[in-house]
Amino acid sequence: MKGKPGKTSMQDLADHLCISKNAVSLAINNKPGVSEELRAKVLEAANRLNYRFTKKNKQVRNNLLILIPSYIKNDRIFYYELFWAIEQRTKENGYNAMICGVTPEMEERRTLPELYDEMPFHGIIIVGVFRLDYVRRLLETGLPLVTVDHCYETLQLNAVVTANEEEAYKMVRHLIDYGHRDIGFIGSIEMTRSFKDRWSGYCHAMKDAGLDIQEQYCLLQSSPLEVLLGSKDELTAYIDGLRSMPTAWFCANDVIAISMIQILQSRGLTVPEDISIAGFDDIASSTLIAPALTTIQVQREQLGFEAVDFLIRQIEFGGAPAKLSVYGELIARDSCTWAKKSD
């Protein structure tokens, strides 16, 4: 390396990375013409080799570390829009989003991604559900941190979440307004805080309407998230074990709701004529299933924007931890209708 510490030139960086000086300039000055992967390598090398940024290139983006559980890294059902919004907002604010998957082994060992040690970061966004001790490990870094789509009851963290309880209450009231009195709930409430909050909204709506919650119509037990969302076996066994059915089910998310529709139809029941089904999230397939699913539309793009804005405020101004809730929208489709009158 020709450059001395603190005296590294663009040409030195180009030689070190075996790329052109022009590519280095584009990367450092945050201009189009190079890939995000190459830009990250140039910035990492510039920091490691003590490249001195001039006022002209001081606009180089700072880095935000975006951590996600590995099983949702390639998700195209719910999280894709959220990831896109986070990347878009970071760029708009002069930051660079580095998205890294976290494997179960990394969580168990409390291991940070290798990238954390290779380049400087100014804040962390965590998306989805992580083990509590792993979140504590992230807090030990001392970096400002915001969690998205989940909050942790025992930790005071900056969080951006959907108004799950309020929106679940709204959906159950919608079913009640359709004349339903026997309404069940499907969702393992110990898996995620969002499911627990949706269960709470369901309970409050039923109580406010003077309706009893019938335990046989509620599937609440825990199971691994990947199993519940990836297989119909648990739901099928539950439905086959029932002696009677409610007139409506509110499901904690659309994946569960769509599985319920398919299982009920395979058992000769008609949705919504025999049983109304409602979900939560408004994923793309909610309009492809027949009948189209009544659901709560989660504002995924807004969640991503708010998370980045929140983190940048924490980086620049600090402040006490806070939780921001984003309201959704009830989307009424064909999977819900008036309850049958009792004979």
C-alpha positions as CSV (number, residue, x, y, z in Angstrom):
1,M,0.0,0.0,0.0
2,K,1.6,3.3,-1.1
3,G,-0.4,5.7,1.1
4,K,0.6,6.3,4.7
5,P,-2.0,6.3,7.5
6,G,-4.1,9.4,7.0
7,K,-2.6,10.1,3.6
8,T,-4.4,7.4,1.5
9,S,-5.5,8.7,-1.9
10,M,-8.3,7.6,-4.2
11,Q,-5.7,6.0,-6.4
12,D,-4.4,4.0,-3.4
13,L,-7.9,2.7,-2.8
14,A,-8.3,1.9,-6.5
15,D,-5.0,-0.1,-6.5
16,H,-5.9,-1.9,-3.3
17,L,-9.3,-3.0,-4.6
18,C,-8.1,-3.6,-8.2
19,I,-10.7,-1.2,-9.6
20,S,-10.5,2.1,-11.4
21,K,-10.0,5.5,-9.7
22,N,-13.3,6.6,-11.3
23,A,-15.2,3.8,-9.6
24,V,-13.7,4.8,-6.3
25,S,-14.8,8.4,-6.9
26,L,-18.3,7.4,-7.8
27,A,-18.6,5.3,-4.6
28,I,-17.1,7.8,-2.2
29,N,-19.2,10.7,-3.6
30,N,-22.4,8.7,-3.5
31,K,-23.0,8.9,-7.3
32,P,-24.6,6.4,-9.6
33,G,-22.5,4.1,-11.7
34,V,-21.4,1.5,-9.2
35,S,-23.2,-1.3,-7.4
36,E,-24.2,-1.1,-3.8
37,E,-21.9,-4.0,-3.1
38,L,-18.9,-2.3,-4.6
39,R,-19.8,1.0,-2.9
40,A,-19.8,-0.8,0.5
41,K,-16.4,-2.4,-0.2
42,V,-14.9,1.0,-1.2
43,L,-16.3,2.7,2.0
44,E,-15.1,-0.2,4.2
45,A,-11.6,0.1,2.6
46,A,-11.6,3.9,2.9
47,N,-12.4,3.7,6.6
48,R,-9.9,0.9,7.3
49,L,-7.1,2.6,5.4
50,N,-7.7,6.0,6.9
51,Y,-8.7,7.8,3.8
52,R,-9.3,11.4,4.6
53,F,-12.7,12.6,3.3
54,T,-12.7,16.1,2.0
55,K,-15.6,18.6,2.3
56,K,-16.7,17.6,-1.2
57,N,-17.1,14.0,-0.3
58,K,-18.2,14.4,3.3
59,Q,-21.7,13.6,1.9
60,V,-20.6,9.9,1.9
61,R,-23.4,7.9,3.5
62,N,-23.1,6.7,7.0
63,N,-24.1,3.0,7.6
64,L,-27.1,1.5,9.2
65,L,-27.1,-2.2,10.1
66,I,-30.4,-3.9,9.3
67,L,-30.7,-7.3,11.0
68,I,-33.4,-9.8,10.2
69,P,-33.9,-13.5,11.1
70,S,-32.5,-15.7,8.4
71,Y,-35.9,-17.4,7.8
72,I,-37.5,-14.2,6.5
73,K,-34.5,-12.9,4.6
74,N,-36.0,-14.0,1.2
75,D,-39.6,-13.4,2.2
76,R,-41.8,-12.2,-0.6
77,I,-45.1,-12.4,1.3
78,F,-44.9,-9.7,4.0
79,Y,-41.4,-8.3,4.5
80,Y,-40.4,-7.4,1.0
81,E,-42.1,-4.1,1.0
82,L,-40.7,-3.3,4.5
83,F,-37.2,-4.0,3.4
84,W,-37.6,-1.9,0.3
85,A,-39.0,1.0,2.3
86,I,-36.1,0.9,4.8
87,E,-33.5,0.9,1.9
88,Q,-35.3,3.7,0.1
89,R,-35.6,5.9,3.2
90,T,-31.9,5.4,4.3
91,K,-30.8,6.6,0.8
92,E,-33.1,9.6,0.9
93,N,-31.4,10.6,4.2
94,G,-27.9,10.1,3.1
95,Y,-27.4,6.8,4.9
96,N,-26.5,3.3,3.6
97,A,-28.6,0.3,4.6
98,M,-26.6,-2.9,5.1
99,I,-29.1,-5.8,5.5
100,C,-27.8,-9.0,7.2
101,G,-29.5,-12.2,8.1
102,V,-29.1,-13.7,11.5
103,T,-29.1,-17.5,11.8
104,P,-30.5,-19.4,14.8
105,E,-26.9,-20.4,15.6
106,M,-25.8,-16.8,15.6
107,E,-28.7,-15.9,18.0
108,E,-27.8,-18.8,20.3
109,R,-24.1,-17.8,20.4
110,R,-25.0,-14.1,20.6
111,T,-22.8,-13.6,17.5
112,L,-22.9,-10.4,15.5
113,P,-22.5,-10.5,11.7
114,E,-19.0,-10.3,10.4
115,L,-19.8,-7.1,8.7
116,Y,-20.2,-5.4,12.1
117,D,-16.4,-5.7,12.6
118,E,-15.5,-4.7,9.1
119,M,-17.1,-1.3,8.8
120,P,-18.4,1.5,11.1
121,F,-22.2,1.6,11.8
122,H,-24.2,4.5,13.4
123,G,-27.3,2.6,14.3
124,I,-29.2,-0.7,14.1
125,I,-32.7,-1.6,12.9
126,I,-34.0,-5.1,13.8
127,V,-36.9,-6.5,11.9
128,G,-39.1,-9.3,13.1
129,V,-38.6,-11.5,16.2
130,F,-35.3,-12.2,17.9
131,R,-34.3,-14.1,21.0
132,L,-34.3,-11.8,24.0
133,D,-30.7,-12.4,24.9
134,Y,-29.6,-11.6,21.4
135,V,-31.4,-8.2,21.5
136,R,-29.6,-7.6,24.8
137,R,-26.3,-8.3,22.9
138,L,-27.2,-5.7,20.3
139,L,-27.9,-3.2,23.1
140,E,-24.4,-3.9,24.5
141,T,-23.0,-2.3,21.3
142,G,-24.1,1.1,22.5
143,L,-25.5,2.0,19.1
144,P,-29.0,3.6,18.8
145,L,-31.4,0.8,18.0
146,V,-35.0,0.6,16.7
147,T,-37.1,-2.6,16.4
148,V,-39.7,-2.9,13.7
149,D,-42.9,-5.0,13.7
150,H,-42.2,-6.4,17.2
151,C,-41.5,-5.0,20.6
152,Y,-40.1,-6.7,23.7
153,E,-42.1,-6.5,26.9
154,T,-39.1,-6.7,29.3
155,L,-36.9,-4.2,27.4
156,Q,-37.4,-0.5,26.9
157,L,-36.5,-0.2,23.2
158,N,-37.4,2.2,20.4
159,A,-40.1,0.4,18.5
160,V,-42.2,1.0,15.4
161,V,-45.2,-1.4,15.2
162,T,-48.6,-1.8,13.8
163,A,-51.5,-0.7,16.1
164,N,-52.3,-4.4,16.5
165,E,-54.7,-4.3,19.4
166,E,-56.7,-1.4,17.9
167,E,-56.9,-3.0,14.5
168,A,-57.9,-6.4,15.8
169,Y,-60.6,-4.8,17.8
170,K,-61.9,-3.1,14.6
171,M,-62.0,-6.4,12.7
172,V,-63.9,-8.2,15.4
173,R,-66.4,-5.4,15.7
174,H,-66.8,-5.7,11.9
175,L,-67.7,-9.4,12.4
176,I,-70.1,-8.5,15.2
177,D,-71.8,-5.9,13.1
178,Y,-72.4,-8.7,10.6
179,G,-74.4,-10.5,13.3
180,H,-71.7,-13.0,14.4
181,R,-71.8,-14.0,18.0
182,D,-69.8,-17.2,18.0
183,I,-66.4,-15.9,16.9
184,G,-63.1,-17.8,17.3
185,F,-59.5,-16.7,17.2
186,I,-56.5,-18.6,15.6
187,G,-53.0,-17.6,16.5
188,S,-50.2,-18.8,18.8
189,I,-50.1,-15.8,21.2
190,E,-46.8,-16.7,22.8
191,M,-44.9,-16.6,19.5
192,T,-45.0,-12.9,18.9
193,R,-46.1,-9.8,20.7
194,S,-48.2,-8.8,17.6
195,F,-50.2,-12.0,17.9
196,K,-50.7,-11.4,21.6
197,D,-51.9,-7.8,21.0
198,R,-54.3,-9.0,18.3
199,W,-55.7,-11.6,20.8
200,S,-56.1,-8.8,23.3
201,G,-58.0,-6.7,20.7
202,Y,-60.2,-9.7,20.0
203,C,-61.0,-10.2,23.7
204,H,-61.8,-6.5,24.3
205,A,-64.2,-6.4,21.3
206,M,-66.0,-9.6,22.5
207,K,-66.2,-8.3,26.1
208,D,-67.5,-4.8,25.0
209,A,-70.2,-6.6,22.9
210,G,-71.2,-8.7,25.9
211,L,-70.2,-11.9,24.0
212,D,-68.6,-15.0,25.6
213,I,-65.2,-16.3,24.4
214,Q,-65.6,-20.0,23.7
215,E,-62.3,-21.7,24.3
216,Q,-63.0,-24.5,21.9
217,Y,-63.0,-22.0,19.1
218,C,-59.6,-20.5,20.0
219,L,-56.3,-22.1,19.0
220,L,-53.7,-20.3,21.1
221,Q,-51.0,-22.8,21.9
222,S,-47.4,-22.1,20.9
223,S,-45.6,-23.7,18.0
224,P,-42.5,-22.7,16.1
225,L,-43.4,-19.8,13.8
226,E,-41.9,-21.5,10.8
227,V,-44.1,-24.6,11.4
228,L,-47.4,-22.7,11.9
229,L,-46.9,-20.6,8.9
230,G,-45.4,-23.3,6.6
231,S,-47.7,-26.3,7.3
232,K,-51.4,-26.8,7.5
233,D,-51.1,-30.0,9.7
234,E,-51.6,-28.3,13.0
235,L,-54.7,-26.4,11.8
236,T,-56.1,-29.4,10.1
237,A,-55.8,-31.5,13.2
238,Y,-57.5,-28.8,15.2
239,I,-60.4,-28.4,12.8
240,D,-60.9,-32.2,12.5
241,G,-61.1,-32.4,16.3
242,L,-63.9,-29.9,16.7
243,R,-67.5,-31.1,17.4
244,S,-69.0,-27.8,16.3
245,M,-67.9,-24.7,14.5
246,P,-68.3,-21.0,15.1
247,T,-69.9,-18.7,12.6
248,A,-66.7,-16.8,12.1
249,W,-63.0,-17.0,12.8
250,F,-60.5,-14.1,13.2
251,C,-57.0,-15.3,12.3
252,A,-53.9,-13.6,13.6
253,N,-52.5,-13.2,10.1
254,D,-53.4,-13.8,6.5
255,V,-51.2,-17.0,6.0
256,I,-53.3,-18.7,8.8
257,A,-56.5,-17.3,7.4
258,I,-55.8,-18.6,3.9
259,S,-54.9,-22.0,5.3
260,M,-58.2,-22.0,7.2
261,I,-60.2,-21.3,4.1
262,Q,-58.5,-24.1,2.2
263,I,-59.0,-26.6,5.0
264,L,-62.6,-25.7,5.5
265,Q,-63.3,-26.0,1.8
266,S,-61.6,-29.4,1.7
267,R,-64.0,-30.5,4.4
268,G,-67.0,-29.5,2.3
269,L,-67.7,-26.2,4.1
270,T,-68.3,-23.0,2.2
271,V,-66.7,-19.6,3.0
272,P,-68.3,-17.3,3.9
273,E,-71.8,-18.9,3.7
274,D,-71.0,-21.5,6.4
275,I,-68.2,-19.7,8.1
276,S,-66.7,-16.2,7.7
277,I,-62.9,-15.9,7.8
278,A,-60.9,-12.7,8.5
279,G,-57.2,-12.2,8.5
280,F,-54.6,-9.6,9.3
281,D,-51.7,-8.1,7.1
282,D,-53.2,-7.9,3.6
283,I,-50.5,-9.9,1.8
284,A,-50.7,-10.2,-2.0
285,S,-52.3,-13.7,-1.9
286,S,-55.2,-12.4,0.1
287,T,-56.7,-11.2,-3.2
288,L,-55.8,-14.4,-5.1
289,I,-57.6,-16.8,-2.8
290,A,-61.3,-17.6,-3.5
291,P,-63.1,-16.0,-1.8
292,A,-60.9,-12.9,-1.5
293,L,-59.9,-12.4,2.1
294,T,-61.3,-9.7,4.4
295,T,-58.3,-8.4,6.4
296,I,-56.4,-5.5,8.0
297,Q,-54.0,-3.8,5.7
298,V,-50.7,-3.3,7.5
299,Q,-48.9,-0.2,6.3
300,R,-45.6,-1.9,5.6
301,E,-44.0,0.9,3.6
302,Q,-44.9,3.4,6.4
303,L,-43.5,1.1,9.0
304,G,-40.1,1.1,7.1
305,F,-40.1,4.9,6.6
306,E,-41.0,5.6,10.3
307,A,-38.3,3.1,11.5
308,V,-35.6,4.9,9.6
309,D,-36.7,8.4,10.6
310,F,-37.0,7.3,14.2
311,L,-33.4,5.8,14.2
312,I,-31.9,8.9,12.5
313,R,-33.6,11.1,15.1
314,Q,-32.0,8.9,17.8
315,I,-28.6,9.1,16.2
316,E,-28.7,12.9,15.8
317,F,-30.6,14.0,18.9
318,G,-30.9,11.0,21.3
319,G,-33.9,10.8,23.6
320,A,-35.8,8.4,25.8
321,P,-37.0,5.1,24.3
322,A,-40.5,5.3,22.8
323,K,-43.0,3.1,20.8
324,L,-44.7,4.4,17.7
325,S,-47.8,2.6,16.5
326,V,-49.0,2.9,12.9
327,Y,-52.7,2.3,12.2
328,G,-53.8,0.0,9.4
329,E,-57.0,-0.2,7.3
330,L,-59.8,-2.7,7.3
331,I,-60.2,-4.1,3.8
332,A,-63.6,-5.8,3.4
333,R,-63.7,-8.5,0.8
334,D,-65.7,-11.7,0.1
335,S,-64.6,-14.0,2.9
336,C,-67.0,-12.4,5.4
337,T,-70.8,-12.1,5.3
338,W,-73.8,-12.0,7.5
339,A,-74.1,-14.7,10.1
340,K,-76.7,-17.4,9.5
341,K,-79.7,-17.0,11.7
342,S,-80.3,-19.8,14.2
343,D,-83.1,-22.3,13.3
